Amino acid sequence: MPYYNICPHCGSHLDPGERCDCQDKGQESERQEAADKKKEVKSA
Ligand SMILES: [Zn+2]
C-alpha cells in the first residue's frame, strides 16, 4: 500500500489526491489567458 501517488507524467511523488505541478502548468496558462482578456476589457 503506497503512501503516495506517482505522477504518470513526470514520475513525481504526490500526496494522495494531490495533483502534480506538471498538470497545473496547463491550467495556469489558461488562467493567465483569461486574466489577459480581462485586462484588455478593463483597458478598453
Ligand atoms: Zn507530474
mmCIF file of the protein (N, C-alpha, C, O) and its ligand, coordinates in Angstrom:
data_MODEL
# 
_entry.id   MODEL 
# 
loop_
_entity.id 
_entity.type 
_entity.pdbx_number_of_molecules 
1 polymer     1 
2 non-polymer 1 
# 
_entity_poly.entity_id                      1 
_entity_poly.type                           'polypeptide(L)' 
_entity_poly.nstd_linkage                   no 
_entity_poly.nstd_monomer                   no 
_entity_poly.pdbx_seq_one_letter_code       MPYYNICPHCGSHLDPGERCDCQDKGQESERQEAADKKKEVKSA 
_entity_poly.pdbx_seq_one_letter_code_can   MPYYNICPHCGSHLDPGERCDCQDKGQESERQEAADKKKEVKSA 
_entity_poly.pdbx_strand_id                 A 
# 
loop_
_entity_poly_seq.entity_id 
_entity_poly_seq.num 
_entity_poly_seq.mon_id 
_entity_poly_seq.hetero 
1 1  MET n 
1 2  PRO n 
1 3  TYR n 
1 4  TYR n 
1 5  ASN n 
1 6  ILE n 
1 7  CYS n 
1 8  PRO n 
1 9  HIS n 
1 10 CYS n 
1 11 GLY n 
1 12 SER n 
1 13 HIS n 
1 14 LEU n 
1 15 ASP n 
1 16 PRO n 
1 17 GLY n 
1 18 GLU n 
1 19 ARG n 
1 20 CYS n 
1 21 ASP n 
1 22 CYS n 
1 23 GLN n 
1 24 ASP n 
1 25 LYS n 
1 26 GLY n 
1 27 GLN n 
1 28 GLU n 
1 29 SER n 
1 30 GLU n 
1 31 ARG n 
1 32 GLN n 
1 33 GLU n 
1 34 ALA n 
1 35 ALA n 
1 36 ASP n 
1 37 LYS n 
1 38 LYS n 
1 39 LYS n 
1 40 GLU n 
1 41 VAL n 
1 42 LYS n 
1 43 SER n 
1 44 ALA n 
# 
loop_
_struct_asym.id 
_struct_asym.entity_id 
A 1 
B 2 
# 
loop_
_chem_comp.id 
_chem_comp.type 
_chem_comp.mon_nstd_flag 
ALA 'L-peptide linking' y 
ARG 'L-peptide linking' y 
ASN 'L-peptide linking' y 
ASP 'L-peptide linking' y 
CYS 'L-peptide linking' y 
GLN 'L-peptide linking' y 
GLU 'L-peptide linking' y 
GLY 'peptide linking'   y 
HIS 'L-peptide linking' y 
ILE 'L-peptide linking' y 
LEU 'L-peptide linking' y 
LYS 'L-peptide linking' y 
MET 'L-peptide linking' y 
PRO 'L-peptide linking' y 
SER 'L-peptide linking' y 
TYR 'L-peptide linking' y 
VAL 'L-peptide linking' y 
ZN  non-polymer         . 
# 
_pdbx_entity_nonpoly.entity_id   2 
_pdbx_entity_nonpoly.name        ? 
_pdbx_entity_nonpoly.comp_id     ZN 
# 
_pdbx_nonpoly_scheme.asym_id         B 
_pdbx_nonpoly_scheme.entity_id       2 
_pdbx_nonpoly_scheme.mon_id          ZN 
_pdbx_nonpoly_scheme.ndb_seq_num     1 
_pdbx_nonpoly_scheme.pdb_seq_num     101 
_pdbx_nonpoly_scheme.auth_seq_num    101 
_pdbx_nonpoly_scheme.pdb_mon_id      ZN 
_pdbx_nonpoly_scheme.auth_mon_id     ZN 
_pdbx_nonpoly_scheme.pdb_strand_id   A 
_pdbx_nonpoly_scheme.pdb_ins_code    . 
# 
loop_
_atom_site.group_PDB 
_atom_site.id 
_atom_site.type_symbol 
_atom_site.label_atom_id 
_atom_site.label_alt_id 
_atom_site.label_comp_id 
_atom_site.label_asym_id 
_atom_site.label_entity_id 
_atom_site.label_seq_id 
_atom_site.pdbx_PDB_ins_code 
_atom_site.Cartn_x 
_atom_site.Cartn_y 
_atom_site.Cartn_z 
_atom_site.occupancy 
_atom_site.B_iso_or_equiv 
_atom_site.pdbx_formal_charge 
_atom_site.auth_seq_id 
_atom_site.auth_comp_id 
_atom_site.auth_asym_id 
_atom_site.auth_atom_id 
_atom_site.pdbx_PDB_model_num 
ATOM   1   N  N  . MET A 1 1  ? 0.860   -1.213 0.000   1.00 0.00 ? 1   MET A N  1 
ATOM   2   C  CA . MET A 1 1  ? 0.000   0.000  0.000   1.00 0.00 ? 1   MET A CA 1 
ATOM   3   C  C  . MET A 1 1  ? 0.886   1.250  0.000   1.00 0.00 ? 1   MET A C  1 
ATOM   4   O  O  . MET A 1 1  ? 1.538   1.540  1.004   1.00 0.00 ? 1   MET A O  1 
ATOM   5   N  N  . PRO A 1 2  ? 0.918   1.956  -1.056  1.00 0.00 ? 2   PRO A N  1 
ATOM   6   C  CA . PRO A 1 2  ? 1.775   3.151  -1.147  1.00 0.00 ? 2   PRO A CA 1 
ATOM   7   C  C  . PRO A 1 2  ? 1.181   4.324  -0.389  1.00 0.00 ? 2   PRO A C  1 
ATOM   8   O  O  . PRO A 1 2  ? -0.035  4.511  -0.356  1.00 0.00 ? 2   PRO A O  1 
ATOM   9   N  N  . TYR A 1 3  ? 2.058   5.112  0.220   1.00 0.00 ? 3   TYR A N  1 
ATOM   10  C  CA . TYR A 1 3  ? 1.594   6.280  0.970   1.00 0.00 ? 3   TYR A CA 1 
ATOM   11  C  C  . TYR A 1 3  ? 1.457   7.486  0.052   1.00 0.00 ? 3   TYR A C  1 
ATOM   12  O  O  . TYR A 1 3  ? 1.035   8.559  0.484   1.00 0.00 ? 3   TYR A O  1 
ATOM   13  N  N  . TYR A 1 4  ? 1.807   7.311  -1.186  1.00 0.00 ? 4   TYR A N  1 
ATOM   14  C  CA . TYR A 1 4  ? 1.757   8.453  -2.084  1.00 0.00 ? 4   TYR A CA 1 
ATOM   15  C  C  . TYR A 1 4  ? 1.422   7.965  -3.484  1.00 0.00 ? 4   TYR A C  1 
ATOM   16  O  O  . TYR A 1 4  ? 1.503   6.774  -3.783  1.00 0.00 ? 4   TYR A O  1 
ATOM   17  N  N  . ASN A 1 5  ? 1.051   8.893  -4.318  1.00 0.00 ? 5   ASN A N  1 
ATOM   18  C  CA . ASN A 1 5  ? 0.793   8.549  -5.717  1.00 0.00 ? 5   ASN A CA 1 
ATOM   19  C  C  . ASN A 1 5  ? 1.965   8.991  -6.572  1.00 0.00 ? 5   ASN A C  1 
ATOM   20  O  O  . ASN A 1 5  ? 2.701   9.909  -6.208  1.00 0.00 ? 5   ASN A O  1 
ATOM   21  N  N  . ILE A 1 6  ? 2.129   8.355  -7.672  1.00 0.00 ? 6   ILE A N  1 
ATOM   22  C  CA . ILE A 1 6  ? 3.227   8.728  -8.563  1.00 0.00 ? 6   ILE A CA 1 
ATOM   23  C  C  . ILE A 1 6  ? 2.647   9.320  -9.832  1.00 0.00 ? 6   ILE A C  1 
ATOM   24  O  O  . ILE A 1 6  ? 1.808   8.709  -10.495 1.00 0.00 ? 6   ILE A O  1 
ATOM   25  N  N  . CYS A 1 7  ? 3.104   10.516 -10.161 1.00 0.00 ? 7   CYS A N  1 
ATOM   26  C  CA . CYS A 1 7  ? 2.608   11.177 -11.363 1.00 0.00 ? 7   CYS A CA 1 
ATOM   27  C  C  . CYS A 1 7  ? 2.976   10.337 -12.591 1.00 0.00 ? 7   CYS A C  1 
ATOM   28  O  O  . CYS A 1 7  ? 4.148   10.027 -12.805 1.00 0.00 ? 7   CYS A O  1 
ATOM   29  N  N  . PRO A 1 8  ? 1.991   9.977  -13.383 1.00 0.00 ? 8   PRO A N  1 
ATOM   30  C  CA . PRO A 1 8  ? 2.262   9.177  -14.574 1.00 0.00 ? 8   PRO A CA 1 
ATOM   31  C  C  . PRO A 1 8  ? 2.929   9.992  -15.668 1.00 0.00 ? 8   PRO A C  1 
ATOM   32  O  O  . PRO A 1 8  ? 3.362   9.447  -16.684 1.00 0.00 ? 8   PRO A O  1 
ATOM   33  N  N  . HIS A 1 9  ? 3.009   11.286 -15.458 1.00 0.00 ? 9   HIS A N  1 
ATOM   34  C  CA . HIS A 1 9  ? 3.582   12.163 -16.495 1.00 0.00 ? 9   HIS A CA 1 
ATOM   35  C  C  . HIS A 1 9  ? 5.064   12.400 -16.241 1.00 0.00 ? 9   HIS A C  1 
ATOM   36  O  O  . HIS A 1 9  ? 5.876   12.321 -17.163 1.00 0.00 ? 9   HIS A O  1 
ATOM   37  N  N  . CYS A 1 10 ? 5.422   12.695 -14.971 1.00 0.00 ? 10  CYS A N  1 
ATOM   38  C  CA . CYS A 1 10 ? 6.817   13.020 -14.695 1.00 0.00 ? 10  CYS A CA 1 
ATOM   39  C  C  . CYS A 1 10 ? 7.400   12.075 -13.649 1.00 0.00 ? 10  CYS A C  1 
ATOM   40  O  O  . CYS A 1 10 ? 8.612   12.072 -13.437 1.00 0.00 ? 10  CYS A O  1 
ATOM   41  N  N  . GLY A 1 11 ? 6.559   11.270 -12.987 1.00 0.00 ? 11  GLY A N  1 
ATOM   42  C  CA . GLY A 1 11 ? 7.072   10.299 -12.019 1.00 0.00 ? 11  GLY A CA 1 
ATOM   43  C  C  . GLY A 1 11 ? 7.306   10.900 -10.656 1.00 0.00 ? 11  GLY A C  1 
ATOM   44  O  O  . GLY A 1 11 ? 7.967   10.280 -9.822  1.00 0.00 ? 11  GLY A O  1 
ATOM   45  N  N  . SER A 1 12 ? 6.783   12.096 -10.397 1.00 0.00 ? 12  SER A N  1 
ATOM   46  C  CA . SER A 1 12 ? 6.981   12.735 -9.100  1.00 0.00 ? 12  SER A CA 1 
ATOM   47  C  C  . SER A 1 12 ? 6.096   12.073 -8.044  1.00 0.00 ? 12  SER A C  1 
ATOM   48  O  O  . SER A 1 12 ? 5.032   11.545 -8.366  1.00 0.00 ? 12  SER A O  1 
ATOM   49  N  N  . HIS A 1 13 ? 6.530   12.100 -6.801  1.00 0.00 ? 13  HIS A N  1 
ATOM   50  C  CA . HIS A 1 13 ? 5.731   11.535 -5.713  1.00 0.00 ? 13  HIS A CA 1 
ATOM   51  C  C  . HIS A 1 13 ? 4.731   12.579 -5.246  1.00 0.00 ? 13  HIS A C  1 
ATOM   52  O  O  . HIS A 1 13 ? 5.111   13.695 -4.894  1.00 0.00 ? 13  HIS A O  1 
ATOM   53  N  N  . LEU A 1 14 ? 3.461   12.221 -5.241  1.00 0.00 ? 14  LEU A N  1 
ATOM   54  C  CA . LEU A 1 14 ? 2.425   13.177 -4.841  1.00 0.00 ? 14  LEU A CA 1 
ATOM   55  C  C  . LEU A 1 14 ? 1.640   12.618 -3.668  1.00 0.00 ? 14  LEU A C  1 
ATOM   56  O  O  . LEU A 1 14 ? 1.483   11.404 -3.528  1.00 0.00 ? 14  LEU A O  1 
ATOM   57  N  N  . ASP A 1 15 ? 1.148   13.519 -2.828  1.00 0.00 ? 15  ASP A N  1 
ATOM   58  C  CA . ASP A 1 15 ? 0.291   13.072 -1.734  1.00 0.00 ? 15  ASP A CA 1 
ATOM   59  C  C  . ASP A 1 15 ? -1.015  12.566 -2.319  1.00 0.00 ? 15  ASP A C  1 
ATOM   60  O  O  . ASP A 1 15 ? -1.416  12.984 -3.405  1.00 0.00 ? 15  ASP A O  1 
ATOM   61  N  N  . PRO A 1 16 ? -1.684  11.660 -1.596  1.00 0.00 ? 16  PRO A N  1 
ATOM   62  C  CA . PRO A 1 16 ? -2.951  11.122 -2.097  1.00 0.00 ? 16  PRO A CA 1 
ATOM   63  C  C  . PRO A 1 16 ? -3.931  12.245 -2.407  1.00 0.00 ? 16  PRO A C  1 
ATOM   64  O  O  . PRO A 1 16 ? -4.265  13.034 -1.523  1.00 0.00 ? 16  PRO A O  1 
ATOM   65  N  N  . GLY A 1 17 ? -4.386  12.326 -3.625  1.00 0.00 ? 17  GLY A N  1 
ATOM   66  C  CA . GLY A 1 17 ? -5.348  13.357 -4.023  1.00 0.00 ? 17  GLY A CA 1 
ATOM   67  C  C  . GLY A 1 17 ? -4.662  14.615 -4.516  1.00 0.00 ? 17  GLY A C  1 
ATOM   68  O  O  . GLY A 1 17 ? -5.329  15.529 -5.002  1.00 0.00 ? 17  GLY A O  1 
ATOM   69  N  N  . GLU A 1 18 ? -3.324  14.685 -4.401  1.00 0.00 ? 18  GLU A N  1 
ATOM   70  C  CA . GLU A 1 18 ? -2.634  15.896 -4.850  1.00 0.00 ? 18  GLU A CA 1 
ATOM   71  C  C  . GLU A 1 18 ? -2.306  15.794 -6.329  1.00 0.00 ? 18  GLU A C  1 
ATOM   72  O  O  . GLU A 1 18 ? -2.031  14.713 -6.850  1.00 0.00 ? 18  GLU A O  1 
ATOM   73  N  N  . ARG A 1 19 ? -2.341  16.924 -6.983  1.00 0.00 ? 19  ARG A N  1 
ATOM   74  C  CA . ARG A 1 19 ? -2.031  16.944 -8.405  1.00 0.00 ? 19  ARG A CA 1 
ATOM   75  C  C  . ARG A 1 19 ? -0.602  17.435 -8.612  1.00 0.00 ? 19  ARG A C  1 
ATOM   76  O  O  . ARG A 1 19 ? -0.105  18.282 -7.869  1.00 0.00 ? 19  ARG A O  1 
ATOM   77  N  N  . CYS A 1 20 ? 0.025   16.905 -9.601  1.00 0.00 ? 20  CYS A N  1 
ATOM   78  C  CA . CYS A 1 20 ? 1.421   17.289 -9.846  1.00 0.00 ? 20  CYS A CA 1 
ATOM   79  C  C  . CYS A 1 20 ? 1.486   18.668 -10.493 1.00 0.00 ? 20  CYS A C  1 
ATOM   80  O  O  . CYS A 1 20 ? 0.536   19.128 -11.127 1.00 0.00 ? 20  CYS A O  1 
ATOM   81  N  N  . ASP A 1 21 ? 2.619   19.300 -10.315 1.00 0.00 ? 21  ASP A N  1 
ATOM   82  C  CA . ASP A 1 21 ? 2.792   20.638 -10.890 1.00 0.00 ? 21  ASP A CA 1 
ATOM   83  C  C  . ASP A 1 21 ? 2.733   20.580 -12.412 1.00 0.00 ? 21  ASP A C  1 
ATOM   84  O  O  . ASP A 1 21 ? 2.246   21.507 -13.058 1.00 0.00 ? 21  ASP A O  1 
ATOM   85  N  N  . CYS A 1 22 ? 3.226   19.499 -12.974 1.00 0.00 ? 22  CYS A N  1 
ATOM   86  C  CA . CYS A 1 22 ? 3.260   19.402 -14.435 1.00 0.00 ? 22  CYS A CA 1 
ATOM   87  C  C  . CYS A 1 22 ? 1.842   19.431 -14.992 1.00 0.00 ? 22  CYS A C  1 
ATOM   88  O  O  . CYS A 1 22 ? 1.640   19.767 -16.159 1.00 0.00 ? 22  CYS A O  1 
ATOM   89  N  N  . GLN A 1 23 ? 0.858   19.080 -14.164 1.00 0.00 ? 23  GLN A N  1 
ATOM   90  C  CA . GLN A 1 23 ? -0.521  19.128 -14.621 1.00 0.00 ? 23  GLN A CA 1 
ATOM   91  C  C  . GLN A 1 23 ? -1.113  20.519 -14.405 1.00 0.00 ? 23  GLN A C  1 
ATOM   92  O  O  . GLN A 1 23 ? -2.011  20.939 -15.136 1.00 0.00 ? 23  GLN A O  1 
ATOM   93  N  N  . ASP A 1 24 ? -0.606  21.229 -13.400 1.00 0.00 ? 24  ASP A N  1 
ATOM   94  C  CA . ASP A 1 24 ? -1.124  22.573 -13.122 1.00 0.00 ? 24  ASP A CA 1 
ATOM   95  C  C  . ASP A 1 24 ? -0.643  23.568 -14.164 1.00 0.00 ? 24  ASP A C  1 
ATOM   96  O  O  . ASP A 1 24 ? -1.271  24.601 -14.396 1.00 0.00 ? 24  ASP A O  1 
ATOM   97  N  N  . LYS A 1 25 ? 0.458   23.248 -14.776 1.00 0.00 ? 25  LYS A N  1 
ATOM   98  C  CA . LYS A 1 25 ? 1.032   24.181 -15.751 1.00 0.00 ? 25  LYS A CA 1 
ATOM   99  C  C  . LYS A 1 25 ? 0.005   24.552 -16.815 1.00 0.00 ? 25  LYS A C  1 
ATOM   100 O  O  . LYS A 1 25 ? -0.171  25.727 -17.136 1.00 0.00 ? 25  LYS A O  1 
ATOM   101 N  N  . GLY A 1 26 ? -0.666  23.549 -17.356 1.00 0.00 ? 26  GLY A N  1 
ATOM   102 C  CA . GLY A 1 26 ? -1.656  23.813 -18.404 1.00 0.00 ? 26  GLY A CA 1 
ATOM   103 C  C  . GLY A 1 26 ? -2.763  24.703 -17.884 1.00 0.00 ? 26  GLY A C  1 
ATOM   104 O  O  . GLY A 1 26 ? -3.193  25.640 -18.556 1.00 0.00 ? 26  GLY A O  1 
ATOM   105 N  N  . GLN A 1 27 ? -3.223  24.399 -16.671 1.00 0.00 ? 27  GLN A N  1 
ATOM   106 C  CA . GLN A 1 27 ? -4.325  25.190 -16.127 1.00 0.00 ? 27  GLN A CA 1 
ATOM   107 C  C  . GLN A 1 27 ? -3.872  26.634 -15.923 1.00 0.00 ? 27  GLN A C  1 
ATOM   108 O  O  . GLN A 1 27 ? -4.609  27.577 -16.208 1.00 0.00 ? 27  GLN A O  1 
ATOM   109 N  N  . GLU A 1 28 ? -2.657  26.785 -15.431 1.00 0.00 ? 28  GLU A N  1 
ATOM   110 C  CA . GLU A 1 28 ? -2.158  28.139 -15.173 1.00 0.00 ? 28  GLU A CA 1 
ATOM   111 C  C  . GLU A 1 28 ? -2.165  28.952 -16.474 1.00 0.00 ? 28  GLU A C  1 
ATOM   112 O  O  . GLU A 1 28 ? -2.559  30.118 -16.496 1.00 0.00 ? 28  GLU A O  1 
ATOM   113 N  N  . SER A 1 29 ? -1.728  28.317 -17.530 1.00 0.00 ? 29  SER A N  1 
ATOM   114 C  CA . SER A 1 29 ? -1.673  29.014 -18.816 1.00 0.00 ? 29  SER A CA 1 
ATOM   115 C  C  . SER A 1 29 ? -3.072  29.498 -19.187 1.00 0.00 ? 29  SER A C  1 
ATOM   116 O  O  . SER A 1 29 ? -3.258  30.628 -19.639 1.00 0.00 ? 29  SER A O  1 
ATOM   117 N  N  . GLU A 1 30 ? -4.045  28.621 -18.988 1.00 0.00 ? 30  GLU A N  1 
ATOM   118 C  CA . GLU A 1 30 ? -5.411  29.013 -19.335 1.00 0.00 ? 30  GLU A CA 1 
ATOM   119 C  C  . GLU A 1 30 ? -5.844  30.188 -18.472 1.00 0.00 ? 30  GLU A C  1 
ATOM   120 O  O  . GLU A 1 30 ? -6.467  31.135 -18.952 1.00 0.00 ? 30  GLU A O  1 
ATOM   121 N  N  . ARG A 1 31 ? -5.504  30.111 -17.196 1.00 0.00 ? 31  ARG A N  1 
ATOM   122 C  CA . ARG A 1 31 ? -5.903  31.157 -16.266 1.00 0.00 ? 31  ARG A CA 1 
ATOM   123 C  C  . ARG A 1 31 ? -5.271  32.485 -16.701 1.00 0.00 ? 31  ARG A C  1 
ATOM   124 O  O  . ARG A 1 31 ? -5.929  33.525 -16.708 1.00 0.00 ? 31  ARG A O  1 
ATOM   125 N  N  . GLN A 1 32 ? -4.028  32.433 -17.050 1.00 0.00 ? 32  GLN A N  1 
ATOM   126 C  CA . GLN A 1 32 ? -3.345  33.657 -17.451 1.00 0.00 ? 32  GLN A CA 1 
ATOM   127 C  C  . GLN A 1 32 ? -4.037  34.259 -18.672 1.00 0.00 ? 32  GLN A C  1 
ATOM   128 O  O  . GLN A 1 32 ? -4.217  35.473 -18.770 1.00 0.00 ? 32  GLN A O  1 
ATOM   129 N  N  . GLU A 1 33 ? -4.412  33.401 -19.579 1.00 0.00 ? 33  GLU A N  1 
ATOM   130 C  CA . GLU A 1 33 ? -5.081  33.909 -20.791 1.00 0.00 ? 33  GLU A CA 1 
ATOM   131 C  C  . GLU A 1 33 ? -6.354  34.657 -20.399 1.00 0.00 ? 33  GLU A C  1 
ATOM   132 O  O  . GLU A 1 33 ? -6.634  35.739 -20.914 1.00 0.00 ? 33  GLU A O  1 
ATOM   133 N  N  . ALA A 1 34 ? -7.110  34.075 -19.494 1.00 0.00 ? 34  ALA A N  1 
ATOM   134 C  CA . ALA A 1 34 ? -8.351  34.706 -19.064 1.00 0.00 ? 34  ALA A CA 1 
ATOM   135 C  C  . ALA A 1 34 ? -8.035  36.056 -18.423 1.00 0.00 ? 34  ALA A C  1 
ATOM   136 O  O  . ALA A 1 34 ? -8.737  37.040 -18.655 1.00 0.00 ? 34  ALA A O  1 
ATOM   137 N  N  . ALA A 1 35 ? -6.981  36.096 -17.620 1.00 0.00 ? 35  ALA A N  1 
ATOM   138 C  CA . ALA A 1 35 ? -6.607  37.346 -16.959 1.00 0.00 ? 35  ALA A CA 1 
ATOM   139 C  C  . ALA A 1 35 ? -6.263  38.395 -18.017 1.00 0.00 ? 35  ALA A C  1 
ATOM   140 O  O  . ALA A 1 35 ? -6.659  39.556 -17.915 1.00 0.00 ? 35  ALA A O  1 
ATOM   141 N  N  . ASP A 1 36 ? -5.534  37.970 -19.011 1.00 0.00 ? 36  ASP A N  1 
ATOM   142 C  CA . ASP A 1 36 ? -5.173  38.920 -20.070 1.00 0.00 ? 36  ASP A CA 1 
ATOM   143 C  C  . ASP A 1 36 ? -6.428  39.460 -20.742 1.00 0.00 ? 36  ASP A C  1 
ATOM   144 O  O  . ASP A 1 36 ? -6.521  40.647 -21.057 1.00 0.00 ? 36  ASP A O  1 
ATOM   145 N  N  . LYS A 1 37 ? -7.368  38.590 -20.950 1.00 0.00 ? 37  LYS A N  1 
ATOM   146 C  CA . LYS A 1 37 ? -8.621  39.013 -21.605 1.00 0.00 ? 37  LYS A CA 1 
ATOM   147 C  C  . LYS A 1 37 ? -9.312  40.060 -20.742 1.00 0.00 ? 37  LYS A C  1 
ATOM   148 O  O  . LYS A 1 37 ? -9.800  41.073 -21.243 1.00 0.00 ? 37  LYS A O  1 
ATOM   149 N  N  . LYS A 1 38 ? -9.347  39.803 -19.440 1.00 0.00 ? 38  LYS A N  1 
ATOM   150 C  CA . LYS A 1 38 ? -9.995  40.723 -18.513 1.00 0.00 ? 38  LYS A CA 1 
ATOM   151 C  C  . LYS A 1 38 ? -9.284  42.083 -18.589 1.00 0.00 ? 38  LYS A C  1 
ATOM   152 O  O  . LYS A 1 38 ? -9.924  43.133 -18.644 1.00 0.00 ? 38  LYS A O  1 
ATOM   153 N  N  . LYS A 1 39 ? -7.963  42.034 -18.590 1.00 0.00 ? 39  LYS A N  1 
ATOM   154 C  CA . LYS A 1 39 ? -7.170  43.250 -18.637 1.00 0.00 ? 39  LYS A CA 1 
ATOM   155 C  C  . LYS A 1 39 ? -7.557  44.077 -19.866 1.00 0.00 ? 39  LYS A C  1 
ATOM   156 O  O  . LYS A 1 39 ? -7.755  45.290 -19.811 1.00 0.00 ? 39  LYS A O  1 
ATOM   157 N  N  . GLU A 1 40 ? -7.649  43.351 -20.965 1.00 0.00 ? 40  GLU A N  1 
ATOM   158 C  CA . GLU A 1 40 ? -7.957  44.060 -22.227 1.00 0.00 ? 40  GLU A CA 1 
ATOM   159 C  C  . GLU A 1 40 ? -9.290  44.792 -22.107 1.00 0.00 ? 40  GLU A C  1 
ATOM   160 O  O  . GLU A 1 40 ? -9.427  45.948 -22.508 1.00 0.00 ? 40  GLU A O  1 
ATOM   161 N  N  . VAL A 1 41 ? -10.259 44.088 -21.547 1.00 0.00 ? 41  VAL A N  1 
ATOM   162 C  CA . VAL A 1 41 ? -11.594 44.693 -21.431 1.00 0.00 ? 41  VAL A CA 1 
ATOM   163 C  C  . VAL A 1 41 ? -11.529 45.917 -20.523 1.00 0.00 ? 41  VAL A C  1 
ATOM   164 O  O  . VAL A 1 41 ? -12.116 46.962 -20.805 1.00 0.00 ? 41  VAL A O  1 
ATOM   165 N  N  . LYS A 1 42 ? -10.778 45.746 -19.400 1.00 0.00 ? 42  LYS A N  1 
ATOM   166 C  CA . LYS A 1 42 ? -10.660 46.842 -18.450 1.00 0.00 ? 42  LYS A CA 1 
ATOM   167 C  C  . LYS A 1 42 ? -10.004 48.062 -19.125 1.00 0.00 ? 42  LYS A C  1 
ATOM   168 O  O  . LYS A 1 42 ? -10.437 49.204 -18.968 1.00 0.00 ? 42  LYS A O  1 
ATOM   169 N  N  . SER A 1 43 ? -8.948  47.760 -19.877 1.00 0.00 ? 43  SER A N  1 
ATOM   170 C  CA . SER A 1 43 ? -8.198  48.830 -20.537 1.00 0.00 ? 43  SER A CA 1 
ATOM   171 C  C  . SER A 1 43 ? -9.121  49.594 -21.491 1.00 0.00 ? 43  SER A C  1 
ATOM   172 O  O  . SER A 1 43 ? -9.088  50.822 -21.573 1.00 0.00 ? 43  SER A O  1 
ATOM   173 N  N  . ALA A 1 44 ? -9.935  48.834 -22.197 1.00 0.00 ? 44  ALA A N  1 
ATOM   174 C  CA . ALA A 1 44 ? -10.813 49.459 -23.198 1.00 0.00 ? 44  ALA A CA 1 
ATOM   175 C  C  . ALA A 1 44 ? -12.016 50.069 -22.526 1.00 0.00 ? 44  ALA A C  1 
ATOM   176 O  O  . ALA A 1 44 ? -12.873 50.643 -23.198 1.00 0.00 ? 44  ALA A O  1 
HETATM 177 ZN ZN . ZN  B 2 .  ? 3.956   15.361 -12.906 1.00 0.00 2 101 ZN  A ZN 1 
# 
